[in-house]
Each structure stands twice: as structure tokens, then as C-alpha cells.
Amino acid sequence: MKSNGIIDTRRLTVLSLTVAVALVATFIESRIPPLISVAPGAKMGLGNIAPLIALIVLGVGDAYIVTAVKCLLGAFITGGVSGLMYSVPSGFIALTIEVLLFAVVFDKLSVTMISIIGAVVFNLVQLLVASLITGVGLMTLLPLLVVAGAIAGAVTGLLTYHIVKKLPYSVFGSSRR
Amino acid sequence: MNFERIKRVKSSKAFTVPDAIVSVIMVIAVIACALFVYRLPSADVIISVRGEKDIRLSLDSETDIELKHLTVHIHGGQVWVTDADCADKTCENIGKISGTWQRIVCLPNGVVISVTGDDDSLQWEIGR
């Protein structure tokens, strides 16, 4: 990130790759019918690996960039531009929570748990926005969405953890070890 | 690249003891919340369009209601949606609902169909 004003090619590559992988995951997911029929819009959210990886590997600023690009392009890919109303607030608030958790309690809480909390927050914000837009209380969906979020967060968190753990340092650049 | 953080993640565990504590708290919270939300008996169907037009019908009313963007069917104590004109068809894919804990939500058109109990005062709702 800090390269004396010169664009860091490796950072740019990692950033682009994470976003690309996230978008492909989002696309594939949008073609699969919903797993839990009771909770509308509940899905695995494999694309959420990208902001988390960016947060660990690159930094806070880049994680926000990945989230913004993922929301915007993801909306066009899945064809639901109205979904931006839900994905933007949820994505940014969930990421902010994850950033704070990483800064304050990481090592005590694992990447998996931080991801779980992030995913649950994501679903809660989405539910809140949906309630405000439709003007109808959707709180009966709350327990379901918390459970769905926890499962999705555990999967994405474990994947992120293993990706970062298994990738050799040379992938990230070997100037410092 | 944030090498310090990569190193910390690499040396961290996949699941820790505090994780387990937080998980237990979350599970208890969800169960408490679920017990509170799901204890109502099914009775009525409420169809709401953008939070304005509320149609309230008995779950036993055996009718079909044609709305602007979709058709709601109420038969045999079950509610379901067909002919939605939205792209994602999430509301149709949900299928037939009958319990208080179930809702059909069509976000593009702002339509929410919910099954509710006799006693509305027990409904835990926000946004109204």
C-alpha cells in the first residue's frame, strides 16, 4: 500500500484477483436455488470471503474497496440492482464490525468467529433495511437469519482462514518475512 | 501487504476457547428469541403492499387474490404465490407457507405476506 506514490503491482493484482473470485462465486451462487425456503435471500455468501481476505492480507482501506466493487458489480451480475439497497449498508456495516473486531480482539477470537459475527450482523442489517423499506415487521425471520448467517459466516471464515494459512509468503511478496 | 497480520493469522487457531463462549451466548440468544417469536398459533393471512395496503384474511378463506405484480393463493390452510413478474422469483420459490413463523417476501414489489396469530399484541414487529 505504501510504495512512495508508485502503484504497487502486487497489491493491485491481489486486489483484482480477490474481487474477481468474489464475483464468480456470487454469480454461481445466484444460479443455485435457495437452500432454506423459509428465509428469503438466505444464501452462502461465498463472495464475502473477498473483503475478509483483503482485510487480512492488504488492509482496512482495500477491504472497503473490495466491498464497494463487489456490491456494485455483484448487483449487475445477479441482475438485482435494487439489491444494492440491502447489500451496501449490510456489507459496509458488517465489514466495519469485522475491522473493529480484528483490531481489538483478534487472537482471542478466531478469524472464523469474526466472520460469523460479521455474517450475522450482515443479515441483521439486511433485515432492518427490509423492514424499513417494506414497512412491515419481519422480525419473525430474525432467529432464522441469525442461524443462516452463523452457518454462512463459519464456512466463509474457515475458508478465509485456510486460504491465508496455506498460501506461502511468496504469494504476498517476499521482501519481508 | 500487511505481513504482520498475515503472520498473526497464520499462527492463529481456527477456533478458540473465547469463540466457544461467544457461540454458546449466541445459541442461547437465538433460542430465547425463537421461543418468543414462534409461539403464536396460525390464524390469519396478512398481505401488505409497500407497508400501506393491508389485506387481512382468514387462513381458511379458500380464495385467490390477484395483485398488480403477483397472485396470492389461500387454500387448505396454506398460502402461496404464483405469476410474480419479478426477475428473481424468490417469492414463488418459497412455496407454500402455513405457520406463524413463515413469510413470503417479494422485495422488488414490496409485497409481504405473513401468517399471524389471533393475538396481535404478541407480534414482535418493527418498522410500523
Contacts between the chains, C-beta under 8 A, distances in Angstrom:
chain1	res1	chain2	res2	distance
A	1	B	1	7.9
A	10	B	1	7.0
A	11	B	1	6.9
A	14	B	1	7.7
A	33	B	93	6.1
A	34	B	90	7.0
A	34	B	93	6.0
A	34	B	94	7.9
A	37	B	93	6.8
A	37	B	94	5.1
A	37	B	95	5.6
A	38	B	94	7.2
A	38	B	97	7.7
A	38	B	101	7.3
A	38	B	102	5.7
A	40	B	90	5.2
A	40	B	91	7.4
A	40	B	94	6.5
A	40	B	103	7.6
A	40	B	104	7.6
A	40	B	105	4.5
A	40	B	107	7.3
A	41	B	90	6.5
A	41	B	107	7.5
A	56	B	2	7.1
A	56	B	5	5.5
A	56	B	6	6.5
A	56	B	9	5.3
A	57	B	1	6.4
A	57	B	2	6.4
A	57	B	5	7.7
A	57	B	6	6.0
A	58	B	1	6.7
A	58	B	2	6.3
A	59	B	2	5.2
A	79	B	87	5.5
A	79	B	88	7.7
A	80	B	87	7.0
A	80	B	88	6.2
A	80	B	108	7.7
A	82	B	107	6.9
A	82	B	108	5.7
A	83	B	107	7.9
A	86	B	107	7.6
A	102	B	5	7.8
A	105	B	18	7.7
A	106	B	8	7.0
A	106	B	12	7.5
A	107	B	8	6.7
A	107	B	12	6.1
A	108	B	16	6.5
A	108	B	18	4.8
A	109	B	16	6.6
A	109	B	18	5.6
A	109	B	19	5.9
A	109	B	22	6.8
A	110	B	12	6.1
A	110	B	13	5.8
A	110	B	14	6.0
A	110	B	15	5.5
A	110	B	16	5.0
A	110	B	19	5.3
A	111	B	9	6.0
A	111	B	12	6.7
A	111	B	14	7.7
A	112	B	14	5.8
A	112	B	15	5.8
A	112	B	19	6.8
A	113	B	15	7.4
A	113	B	16	7.3
A	113	B	18	7.7
A	113	B	19	4.1
A	113	B	22	6.0
A	113	B	23	7.5
A	116	B	23	7.8
A	117	B	22	7.6
A	120	B	26	7.5
A	128	B	126	7.6
A	130	B	105	7.1
A	130	B	107	6.6
A	131	B	126	5.4
A	131	B	127	3.8
A	132	B	127	5.5
A	133	B	107	7.6
A	133	B	110	6.8
A	134	B	48	7.0
A	134	B	50	6.8
A	134	B	51	5.6
A	134	B	105	7.2
A	134	B	107	7.4
A	134	B	110	5.3
A	134	B	111	7.9
A	134	B	112	5.1
A	134	B	127	7.4
A	135	B	48	7.2
A	135	B	50	6.5
A	135	B	51	1.9
A	135	B	52	7.1
A	135	B	110	8.0
A	135	B	127	5.7
A	135	B	128	6.8
A	136	B	48	4.8
A	136	B	51	5.6
A	136	B	112	4.4
A	136	B	114	7.3
A	136	B	125	7.4
A	136	B	127	6.4
A	136	B	128	7.3
A	137	B	123	6.8
A	137	B	124	7.1
A	137	B	125	2.4
A	137	B	126	5.2
A	137	B	127	5.6
A	137	B	128	6.2
A	138	B	103	6.6
A	138	B	105	7.0
A	138	B	112	7.1
A	138	B	127	7.7
A	139	B	37	6.6
A	139	B	124	5.0
A	139	B	125	5.9
A	139	B	126	6.0
A	140	B	37	5.0
A	140	B	38	7.3
A	140	B	100	7.0
A	140	B	101	5.4
A	140	B	102	7.9
A	140	B	103	6.5
A	140	B	114	7.3
A	140	B	124	7.5
A	141	B	103	6.3
A	142	B	33	6.1
A	142	B	37	6.7
A	143	B	30	5.1
A	143	B	33	4.9
A	143	B	34	3.9
A	143	B	37	6.2
A	143	B	38	7.7
A	144	B	101	7.7
A	146	B	26	7.4
A	146	B	29	7.9
A	146	B	30	5.2
A	146	B	33	7.5
A	147	B	30	6.2
A	150	B	26	6.7
A	158	B	14	6.4
A	161	B	9	6.9
A	161	B	12	7.7
A	161	B	14	5.6
A	162	B	14	7.8
A	164	B	6	6.3
A	164	B	9	4.8
A	164	B	10	6.6
A	165	B	9	6.9
A	165	B	10	5.3
A	169	B	3	7.7
A	169	B	6	7.4
A	172	B	1	4.6
A	172	B	3	7.0
A	172	B	6	6.1
A	173	B	1	5.3
A	176	B	3	5.2
A	177	B	3	7.3
